Amino acid sequence: MTLSTPLGSQAAGPDYAAIKAKQQAVWGAGDYSRIGVTLQIVGEQLCEAMDLRAGQSVLDVAGGNGNASLAAARRFCKVVSTDYVEALLAKSAKRAEAEGLAIDYRTADAESLPFADASFDNVVSTYGVMFTPNQGQAAAELLRVCRPGGKIGLANWTPASFIGQLFKTIGRYVAPPAGVNSPAAWGTQEFLETHFGPHVQKIEAQPRYFTFRYQSPTHWLDVFSTYYGPTLKAFEALDSEARQALRSEVLALIEAHNRATDGTMVVPSEYLEVVITR
């Protein structure tokens, strides 16, 4: 017997517009720039891995407070930095002004970039585009705006990393949007091959580690629950008992990864440093 499905009863896909609006509020909460500046070395290393050349054009997608943007501008590239949180772009602009660097800033959605096809020699994103809800669309946009023979450079947390495990821990307390894959999927070879492989000449993915260095595990947690939007909003959404339980789980996670024995926090978190030749 064949059952017909009444018109309009099919399961609806994710409401990406609503999800992005909520995400925008999350990333606008706290002050991500306080976290972002500690990650500067990742942008520098990615620009070196891409072998950027002076005079080349670079688009930083979901550029936040500008780590990759500033790194590219320091190499005398022509940089356009984008994000959908204007306050973060303003923080990046202040950093660029302090160094006398020329960067063009544009408010933009990573899933719908306001640029023509093949506009840039290089497209980069460090811990940024990986948070888009429509991952396939975001990957397609990176490909679209990068010229043939150009490069796409990414830094993405892996699922097994400290930050990847943090995502899972928070997800047990505050459910992620239905139908949306984990951001850490971008930190897998499978994702890269699926979304980029058929359209590019080469994918090079090198495991790297960023090391979080804080005064103590509680110092890290205090900073992230105050300034890092996803953690801040997760704690705000919980009652006092659940907040304490989440806090205990996060501290246990830090303890499991902490290689310091002097009371400080020294926690390496794996990420994939990706260079794709378009």
ZADO-1210 file (C-alpha; in nm, 4 decimals, padded with zeros to 6 digits):
<atoms>
<atom x="00.0000" y="00.0000" z="00.0000" code="MET" pos="1"/>
<atom x="00.1313" y="00.3457" z="-00.0914" code="THR" pos="2"/>
<atom x="00.0638" y="00.6324" z="00.1415" code="LEU" pos="3"/>
<atom x="00.0404" y="00.9756" z="-00.0101" code="SER" pos="4"/>
<atom x="00.1698" y="01.2796" z="00.1757" code="THR" pos="5"/>
<atom x="-00.0828" y="01.5662" z="00.2005" code="PRO" pos="6"/>
<atom x="00.0321" y="01.8878" z="00.0385" code="LEU" pos="7"/>
<atom x="00.2185" y="02.1085" z="00.2858" code="GLY" pos="8"/>
<atom x="00.2733" y="01.8326" z="00.5426" code="SER" pos="9"/>
<atom x="00.6357" y="01.7646" z="00.4482" code="GLN" pos="10"/>
<atom x="00.8861" y="01.8295" z="00.7217" code="ALA" pos="11"/>
<atom x="01.0074" y="02.1841" z="00.6866" code="ALA" pos="12"/>
<atom x="01.3773" y="02.2522" z="00.6665" code="GLY" pos="13"/>
<atom x="01.5583" y="02.4825" z="00.9072" code="PRO" pos="14"/>
<atom x="01.4454" y="02.8443" z="00.9125" code="ASP" pos="15"/>
<atom x="01.7886" y="02.9826" z="00.8308" code="TYR" pos="16"/>
<atom x="01.6772" y="03.3453" z="00.8448" code="ALA" pos="17"/>
<atom x="01.5477" y="03.3050" z="01.1999" code="ALA" pos="18"/>
<atom x="01.8528" y="03.1053" z="01.3050" code="ILE" pos="19"/>
<atom x="02.0894" y="03.3694" z="01.1674" code="LYS" pos="20"/>
<atom x="01.9001" y="03.6487" z="01.3394" code="ALA" pos="21"/>
<atom x="01.9387" y="03.4664" z="01.6695" code="LYS" pos="22"/>
<atom x="02.3057" y="03.3921" z="01.6008" code="GLN" pos="23"/>
<atom x="02.3697" y="03.7563" z="01.5193" code="GLN" pos="24"/>
<atom x="02.2342" y="03.8496" z="01.8613" code="ALA" pos="25"/>
<atom x="02.4516" y="03.5824" z="02.0236" code="VAL" pos="26"/>
<atom x="02.7715" y="03.7037" z="01.8573" code="TRP" pos="27"/>
<atom x="02.6786" y="04.0615" z="01.9359" code="GLY" pos="28"/>
<atom x="02.6500" y="03.9764" z="02.3057" code="ALA" pos="29"/>
<atom x="02.9438" y="04.0181" z="02.5396" code="GLY" pos="30"/>
<atom x="03.2529" y="04.1381" z="02.3546" code="ASP" pos="31"/>
<atom x="03.4063" y="03.8764" z="02.1278" code="TYR" pos="32"/>
<atom x="03.6962" y="04.1069" z="02.0516" code="SER" pos="33"/>
<atom x="03.8284" y="04.0369" z="02.4028" code="ARG" pos="34"/>
<atom x="03.8587" y="03.6722" z="02.2989" code="ILE" pos="35"/>
<atom x="03.9518" y="03.7330" z="01.9387" code="GLY" pos="36"/>
<atom x="04.2702" y="03.9287" z="02.0056" code="VAL" pos="37"/>
<atom x="04.4173" y="03.6277" z="02.1859" code="THR" pos="38"/>
<atom x="04.3817" y="03.4253" z="01.8637" code="LEU" pos="39"/>
<atom x="04.5940" y="03.6586" z="01.6491" code="GLN" pos="40"/>
<atom x="04.8657" y="03.4021" z="01.5860" code="ILE" pos="41"/>
<atom x="04.6162" y="03.1854" z="01.3946" code="VAL" pos="42"/>
<atom x="04.5566" y="03.4591" z="01.1368" code="GLY" pos="43"/>
<atom x="04.9283" y="03.5163" z="01.0975" code="GLU" pos="44"/>
<atom x="05.0011" y="03.1464" z="01.0488" code="GLN" pos="45"/>
<atom x="04.7164" y="03.1070" z="00.7992" code="LEU" pos="46"/>
<atom x="04.8447" y="03.3959" z="00.5859" code="CYS" pos="47"/>
<atom x="05.1885" y="03.2354" z="00.5837" code="GLU" pos="48"/>
<atom x="05.0442" y="02.8961" z="00.4899" code="ALA" pos="49"/>
<atom x="04.8604" y="03.0616" z="00.1987" code="MET" pos="50"/>
<atom x="05.1843" y="03.2303" z="00.0861" code="ASP" pos="51"/>
<atom x="05.0069" y="03.5628" z="00.0356" code="LEU" pos="52"/>
<atom x="05.1769" y="03.8142" z="-00.1923" code="ARG" pos="53"/>
<atom x="05.1802" y="04.1923" z="-00.1648" code="ALA" pos="54"/>
<atom x="04.9176" y="04.3511" z="-00.3873" code="GLY" pos="55"/>
<atom x="04.6857" y="04.0507" z="-00.3932" code="GLN" pos="56"/>
<atom x="04.3203" y="04.0978" z="-00.2994" code="SER" pos="57"/>
<atom x="04.1946" y="03.9252" z="00.0164" code="VAL" pos="58"/>
<atom x="03.8391" y="03.8848" z="00.1435" code="LEU" pos="59"/>
<atom x="03.8002" y="03.7985" z="00.5126" code="ASP" pos="60"/>
<atom x="03.4610" y="03.6313" z="00.5657" code="VAL" pos="61"/>
<atom x="03.3048" y="03.6504" z="00.9132" code="ALA" pos="62"/>
<atom x="03.6205" y="03.8387" z="01.0018" code="GLY" pos="63"/>
<atom x="03.5151" y="03.9413" z="01.3510" code="GLY" pos="64"/>
<atom x="03.7651" y="04.1746" z="01.5134" code="ASN" pos="65"/>
<atom x="04.0070" y="04.1295" z="01.2273" code="GLY" pos="66"/>
<atom x="04.2806" y="03.8781" z="01.3055" code="ASN" pos="67"/>
<atom x="04.3131" y="03.7487" z="00.9494" code="ALA" pos="68"/>
<atom x="04.2319" y="04.0905" z="00.8021" code="SER" pos="69"/>
<atom x="04.5148" y="04.2609" z="00.9900" code="LEU" pos="70"/>
<atom x="04.7556" y="03.9761" z="00.9142" code="ALA" pos="71"/>
<atom x="04.6859" y="04.0097" z="00.5407" code="ALA" pos="72"/>
<atom x="04.7094" y="04.3893" z="00.5509" code="ALA" pos="73"/>
<atom x="05.0474" y="04.3617" z="00.7243" code="ARG" pos="74"/>
<atom x="05.1586" y="04.1724" z="00.4137" code="ARG" pos="75"/>
<atom x="05.0522" y="04.4670" z="00.1952" code="PHE" pos="76"/>
<atom x="04.7487" y="04.2903" z="00.0508" code="CYS" pos="77"/>
<atom x="04.4307" y="04.4736" z="-00.0543" code="LYS" pos="78"/>
<atom x="04.1908" y="04.3593" z="00.2170" code="VAL" pos="79"/>
<atom x="03.8134" y="04.3639" z="00.2467" code="VAL" pos="80"/>
<atom x="03.6895" y="04.2519" z="00.5893" code="SER" pos="81"/>
<atom x="03.3281" y="04.1428" z="00.6390" code="THR" pos="82"/>
<atom x="03.1038" y="04.0366" z="00.9246" code="ASP" pos="83"/>
<atom x="02.7343" y="04.0647" z="01.0096" code="TYR" pos="84"/>
<atom x="02.8115" y="04.2127" z="01.3522" code="VAL" pos="85"/>
<atom x="02.8993" y="04.5766" z="01.2897" code="GLU" pos="86"/>
<atom x="03.0402" y="04.6263" z="01.6399" code="ALA" pos="87"/>
<atom x="03.3119" y="04.3687" z="01.5695" code="LEU" pos="88"/>
<atom x="03.4065" y="04.5383" z="01.2441" code="LEU" pos="89"/>
<atom x="03.4338" y="04.8657" z="01.4367" code="ALA" pos="90"/>
<atom x="03.6780" y="04.7015" z="01.6791" code="LYS" pos="91"/>
<atom x="03.8813" y="04.5715" z="01.3861" code="SER" pos="92"/>
<atom x="03.8842" y="04.9177" z="01.2276" code="ALA" pos="93"/>
<atom x="04.0294" y="05.0655" z="01.5471" code="LYS" pos="94"/>
<atom x="04.3070" y="04.8082" z="01.5436" code="ARG" pos="95"/>
<atom x="04.3812" y="04.8814" z="01.1778" code="ALA" pos="96"/>
<atom x="04.3872" y="05.2549" z="01.2424" code="GLU" pos="97"/>
<atom x="04.6298" y="05.2098" z="01.5314" code="ALA" pos="98"/>
<atom x="04.8693" y="05.0263" z="01.2987" code="GLU" pos="99"/>
<atom x="04.8125" y="05.2516" z="00.9994" code="GLY" pos="100"/>
<atom x="04.6721" y="04.9658" z="00.7915" code="LEU" pos="101"/>
<atom x="04.4290" y="05.0162" z="00.5028" code="ALA" pos="102"/>
<atom x="04.1319" y="04.7772" z="00.5241" code="ILE" pos="103"/>
<atom x="03.7905" y="04.8149" z="00.3588" code="ASP" pos="104"/>
<atom x="03.5032" y="04.7122" z="00.5875" code="TYR" pos="105"/>
<atom x="03.1675" y="04.5792" z="00.4694" code="ARG" pos="106"/>
<atom x="02.8757" y="04.4454" z="00.6731" code="THR" pos="107"/>
<atom x="02.7877" y="04.1184" z="00.5010" code="ALA" pos="108"/>
<atom x="02.6223" y="03.7795" z="00.5467" code="ASP" pos="109"/>
<atom x="02.8666" y="03.4947" z="00.4814" code="ALA" pos="110"/>
<atom x="02.5886" y="03.2997" z="00.3085" code="GLU" pos="111"/>
<atom x="02.5139" y="03.5841" z="00.0656" code="SER" pos="112"/>
<atom x="02.8310" y="03.7805" z="-00.0011" code="LEU" pos="113"/>
<atom x="02.7760" y="04.1121" z="-00.1845" code="PRO" pos="114"/>
<atom x="03.0551" y="04.0578" z="-00.4360" code="PHE" pos="115"/>
<atom x="03.0717" y="03.9451" z="-00.7970" code="ALA" pos="116"/>
<atom x="03.1967" y="03.6032" z="-00.9001" code="ASP" pos="117"/>
<atom x="03.5755" y="03.5569" z="-00.8934" code="ALA" pos="118"/>
<atom x="03.6299" y="03.8968" z="-00.7251" code="SER" pos="119"/>
<atom x="03.9232" y="03.8009" z="-00.5014" code="PHE" pos="120"/>
<atom x="04.2630" y="03.6376" z="-00.5295" code="ASP" pos="121"/>
<atom x="04.2244" y="03.4984" z="-00.1766" code="ASN" pos="122"/>
<atom x="03.9343" y="03.4317" z="00.0597" code="VAL" pos="123"/>
<atom x="03.9988" y="03.3613" z="00.4293" code="VAL" pos="124"/>
<atom x="03.8069" y="03.2856" z="00.7464" code="SER" pos="125"/>
<atom x="03.9417" y="03.2018" z="01.0923" code="THR" pos="126"/>
<atom x="03.6851" y="03.0433" z="01.3251" code="TYR" pos="127"/>
<atom x="03.4183" y="03.2455" z="01.1451" code="GLY" pos="128"/>
<atom x="03.2384" y="03.0958" z="00.8464" code="VAL" pos="129"/>
<atom x="03.2249" y="02.7621" z="01.0305" code="MET" pos="130"/>
<atom x="02.9425" y="02.9037" z="01.2448" code="PHE" pos="131"/>
<atom x="02.7047" y="02.9670" z="00.9528" code="THR" pos="132"/>
<atom x="02.3861" y="02.7573" z="00.9793" code="PRO" pos="133"/>
<atom x="02.3584" y="02.6793" z="00.6052" code="ASN" pos="134"/>
<atom x="02.7001" y="02.5262" z="00.5664" code="GLN" pos="135"/>
<atom x="02.6645" y="02.4217" z="00.2044" code="GLY" pos="136"/>
<atom x="02.5569" y="02.7698" z="00.0988" code="GLN" pos="137"/>
<atom x="02.8442" y="02.9317" z="00.2882" code="ALA" pos="138"/>
<atom x="03.0977" y="02.6984" z="00.1249" code="ALA" pos="139"/>
<atom x="02.9481" y="02.7750" z="-00.2164" code="ALA" pos="140"/>
<atom x="02.9862" y="03.1483" z="-00.1547" code="GLU" pos="141"/>
<atom x="03.3550" y="03.1117" z="-00.0665" code="LEU" pos="142"/>
<atom x="03.4067" y="02.9258" z="-00.3925" code="LEU" pos="143"/>
<atom x="03.2031" y="03.1740" z="-00.5944" code="ARG" pos="144"/>
<atom x="03.3923" y="03.4880" z="-00.4962" code="VAL" pos="145"/>
<atom x="03.7403" y="03.3318" z="-00.5244" code="CYS" pos="146"/>
<atom x="03.8969" y="03.3494" z="-00.8712" code="ARG" pos="147"/>
<atom x="04.0064" y="03.0301" z="-01.0465" code="PRO" pos="148"/>
<atom x="04.3614" y="02.9567" z="-00.9344" code="GLY" pos="149"/>
<atom x="04.3121" y="03.1654" z="-00.6188" code="GLY" pos="150"/>
<atom x="04.3214" y="03.0339" z="-00.2642" code="LYS" pos="151"/>
<atom x="04.0711" y="02.9808" z="00.0155" code="ILE" pos="152"/>
<atom x="04.2256" y="02.9701" z="00.3628" code="GLY" pos="153"/>
<atom x="04.0375" y="02.8448" z="00.6678" code="LEU" pos="154"/>
<atom x="04.1014" y="02.7775" z="01.0358" code="ALA" pos="155"/>
<atom x="03.8298" y="02.5487" z="01.1774" code="ASN" pos="156"/>
<atom x="03.8037" y="02.3776" z="01.5153" code="TRP" pos="157"/>
<atom x="03.7870" y="01.9975" z="01.4895" code="THR" pos="158"/>
<atom x="03.5159" y="01.7852" z="01.6566" code="PRO" pos="159"/>
<atom x="03.7653" y="01.6163" z="01.8909" code="ALA" pos="160"/>
<atom x="03.9320" y="01.9420" z="01.9969" code="SER" pos="161"/>
<atom x="03.8844" y="02.1163" z="02.3284" code="PHE" pos="162"/>
<atom x="03.6522" y="02.3691" z="02.1639" code="ILE" pos="163"/>
<atom x="03.4722" y="02.0964" z="01.9707" code="GLY" pos="164"/>
<atom x="03.4073" y="01.9174" z="02.3005" code="GLN" pos="165"/>
<atom x="03.2957" y="02.2466" z="02.4544" code="LEU" pos="166"/>
<atom x="03.0304" y="02.2762" z="02.1801" code="PHE" pos="167"/>
<atom x="02.9060" y="01.9262" z="02.2662" code="LYS" pos="168"/>
<atom x="02.9000" y="02.0020" z="02.6376" code="THR" pos="169"/>
<atom x="02.6984" y="02.3214" z="02.5915" code="ILE" pos="170"/>
<atom x="02.4663" y="02.1387" z="02.3491" code="GLY" pos="171"/>
<atom x="02.3606" y="01.9012" z="02.6265" code="ARG" pos="172"/>
<atom x="02.2238" y="02.1988" z="02.8186" code="TYR" pos="173"/>
<atom x="02.1082" y="02.4299" z="02.5392" code="VAL" pos="174"/>
<atom x="01.9945" y="02.2439" z="02.2287" code="ALA" pos="175"/>
<atom x="02.1335" y="02.3711" z="01.8986" code="PRO" pos="176"/>
<atom x="01.8877" y="02.4645" z="01.6203" code="PRO" pos="177"/>
<atom x="01.7138" y="02.1603" z="01.4724" code="ALA" pos="178"/>
<atom x="01.8542" y="02.0435" z="01.1407" code="GLY" pos="179"/>
<atom x="02.1772" y="02.2430" z="01.1688" code="VAL" pos="180"/>
<atom x="02.5092" y="02.0588" z="01.1711" code="ASN" pos="181"/>
<atom x="02.7777" y="02.1266" z="01.4287" code="SER" pos="182"/>
<atom x="03.0182" y="02.4070" z="01.3360" code="PRO" pos="183"/>
<atom x="03.2994" y="02.1595" z="01.4015" code="ALA" pos="184"/>
<atom x="03.1958" y="01.9680" z="01.0886" code="ALA" pos="185"/>
<atom x="03.4082" y="02.2252" z="00.9005" code="TRP" pos="186"/>
<atom x="03.7096" y="02.0825" z="01.0828" code="GLY" pos="187"/>
<atom x="03.6836" y="01.7436" z="00.9096" code="THR" pos="188"/>
<atom x="03.8358" y="01.6157" z="00.5871" code="GLN" pos="189"/>
<atom x="03.4985" y="01.4682" z="00.4920" code="GLU" pos="190"/>
<atom x="03.3315" y="01.8108" z="00.4977" code="PHE" pos="191"/>
<atom x="03.6082" y="01.9687" z="00.2915" code="LEU" pos="192"/>
<atom x="03.5999" y="01.6959" z="00.0300" code="GLU" pos="193"/>
<atom x="03.2206" y="01.7071" z="00.0069" code="THR" pos="194"/>
<atom x="03.1769" y="02.0822" z="-00.0240" code="HIS" pos="195"/>
<atom x="03.4994" y="02.1869" z="-00.1950" code="PHE" pos="196"/>
<atom x="03.6576" y="01.8767" z="-00.3504" code="GLY" pos="197"/>
<atom x="03.4609" y="01.8619" z="-00.6781" code="PRO" pos="198"/>
<atom x="03.5233" y="02.2308" z="-00.7504" code="HIS" pos="199"/>
<atom x="03.8907" y="02.2884" z="-00.6732" code="VAL" pos="200"/>
<atom x="04.2389" y="02.1859" z="-00.7804" code="GLN" pos="201"/>
<atom x="04.3775" y="02.0947" z="-00.4392" code="LYS" pos="202"/>
<atom x="04.2893" y="02.0804" z="-00.0685" code="ILE" pos="203"/>
<atom x="04.5655" y="02.0905" z="00.1921" code="GLU" pos="204"/>
<atom x="04.4503" y="02.0416" z="00.5513" code="ALA" pos="205"/>
<atom x="04.7072" y="02.0492" z="00.8288" code="GLN" pos="206"/>
<atom x="04.6164" y="01.9785" z="01.1935" code="PRO" pos="207"/>
<atom x="04.7367" y="02.2634" z="01.4149" code="ARG" pos="208"/>
<atom x="04.6902" y="02.3607" z="01.7779" code="TYR" pos="209"/>
<atom x="04.5970" y="02.6880" z="01.9345" code="PHE" pos="210"/>
<atom x="04.6885" y="02.6950" z="02.3032" code="THR" pos="211"/>
<atom x="04.4613" y="02.8762" z="02.5478" code="PHE" pos="212"/>
<atom x="04.6809" y="03.0307" z="02.8186" code="ARG" pos="213"/>
<atom x="04.4904" y="03.1752" z="03.1151" code="TYR" pos="214"/>
<atom x="04.5584" y="03.2482" z="03.4810" code="GLN" pos="215"/>
<atom x="04.3521" y="02.9448" z="03.5853" code="SER" pos="216"/>
<atom x="04.0628" y="02.7297" z="03.4594" code="PRO" pos="217"/>
<atom x="03.8165" y="02.9522" z="03.6463" code="THR" pos="218"/>
<atom x="03.9758" y="03.2599" z="03.4875" code="HIS" pos="219"/>
<atom x="03.9128" y="03.1127" z="03.1407" code="TRP" pos="220"/>
<atom x="03.5538" y="03.0276" z="03.2309" code="LEU" pos="221"/>
<atom x="03.4913" y="03.3722" z="03.3776" code="ASP" pos="222"/>
<atom x="03.6266" y="03.5382" z="03.0621" code="VAL" pos="223"/>
<atom x="03.4318" y="03.3161" z="02.8233" code="PHE" pos="224"/>
<atom x="03.1058" y="03.3376" z="03.0187" code="SER" pos="225"/>
<atom x="03.1368" y="03.7170" z="03.0176" code="THR" pos="226"/>
<atom x="03.2646" y="03.7973" z="02.6676" code="TYR" pos="227"/>
<atom x="03.2123" y="03.4935" z="02.4397" code="TYR" pos="228"/>
<atom x="02.8575" y="03.5181" z="02.3061" code="GLY" pos="229"/>
<atom x="02.7734" y="03.1448" z="02.2768" code="PRO" pos="230"/>
<atom x="02.8941" y="03.0701" z="02.6301" code="THR" pos="231"/>
<atom x="02.7415" y="03.3865" z="02.7751" code="LEU" pos="232"/>
<atom x="02.4011" y="03.3135" z="02.6208" code="LYS" pos="233"/>
<atom x="02.4112" y="02.9482" z="02.7245" code="ALA" pos="234"/>
<atom x="02.4600" y="03.0394" z="03.0893" code="PHE" pos="235"/>
<atom x="02.1934" y="03.3104" z="03.0674" code="GLU" pos="236"/>
<atom x="01.9407" y="03.0576" z="02.9345" code="ALA" pos="237"/>
<atom x="01.9779" y="02.8224" z="03.2336" code="LEU" pos="238"/>
<atom x="01.8452" y="02.8282" z="03.5883" code="ASP" pos="239"/>
<atom x="02.0925" y="02.8452" z="03.8748" code="SER" pos="240"/>
<atom x="02.1141" y="02.4685" z="03.9234" code="GLU" pos="241"/>
<atom x="02.1765" y="02.3996" z="03.5544" code="ALA" pos="242"/>
<atom x="02.4275" y="02.6846" z="03.5377" code="ARG" pos="243"/>
<atom x="02.6261" y="02.5312" z="03.8198" code="GLN" pos="244"/>
<atom x="02.6115" y="02.1878" z="03.6545" code="ALA" pos="245"/>
<atom x="02.7345" y="02.3303" z="03.3222" code="LEU" pos="246"/>
<atom x="03.0077" y="02.5228" z="03.4995" code="ARG" pos="247"/>
<atom x="03.1257" y="02.2024" z="03.6688" code="SER" pos="248"/>
<atom x="03.1262" y="02.0118" z="03.3396" code="GLU" pos="249"/>
<atom x="03.3249" y="02.2816" z="03.1617" code="VAL" pos="250"/>
<atom x="03.5823" y="02.2930" z="03.4421" code="LEU" pos="251"/>
<atom x="03.6111" y="01.9137" z="03.4233" code="ALA" pos="252"/>
<atom x="03.6657" y="01.9406" z="03.0475" code="LEU" pos="253"/>
<atom x="03.9413" y="02.1951" z="03.1023" code="ILE" pos="254"/>
<atom x="04.1002" y="01.9722" z="03.3649" code="GLU" pos="255"/>
<atom x="04.1037" y="01.6816" z="03.1191" code="ALA" pos="256"/>
<atom x="04.2954" y="01.8894" z="02.8626" code="HIS" pos="257"/>
<atom x="04.5069" y="02.1105" z="03.0880" code="ASN" pos="258"/>
<atom x="04.8799" y="02.0410" z="03.0678" code="ARG" pos="259"/>
<atom x="04.9727" y="02.3011" z="03.3303" code="ALA" pos="260"/>
<atom x="05.0608" y="02.1827" z="03.6793" code="THR" pos="261"/>
<atom x="05.1132" y="02.5222" z="03.8427" code="ASP" pos="262"/>
<atom x="04.7482" y="02.6260" z="03.8782" code="GLY" pos="263"/>
<atom x="04.7352" y="02.8096" z="03.5460" code="THR" pos="264"/>
<atom x="04.5544" y="02.6926" z="03.2323" code="MET" pos="265"/>
<atom x="04.7484" y="02.5735" z="02.9279" code="VAL" pos="266"/>
<atom x="04.5026" y="02.3913" z="02.7017" code="VAL" pos="267"/>
<atom x="04.5843" y="02.3075" z="02.3382" code="PRO" pos="268"/>
<atom x="04.2823" y="02.2946" z="02.1057" code="SER" pos="269"/>
<atom x="04.3179" y="02.1270" z="01.7683" code="GLU" pos="270"/>
<atom x="04.2055" y="02.2979" z="01.4507" code="TYR" pos="271"/>
<atom x="04.2469" y="02.2361" z="01.0800" code="LEU" pos="272"/>
<atom x="04.4528" y="02.4903" z="00.8905" code="GLU" pos="273"/>
<atom x="04.3110" y="02.4590" z="00.5398" code="VAL" pos="274"/>
<atom x="04.4520" y="02.5959" z="00.2145" code="VAL" pos="275"/>
<atom x="04.2369" y="02.5258" z="-00.0903" code="ILE" pos="276"/>
<atom x="04.3592" y="02.6079" z="-00.4415" code="THR" pos="277"/>
<atom x="04.0609" y="02.7116" z="-00.6470" code="ARG" pos="278"/>
</atoms>
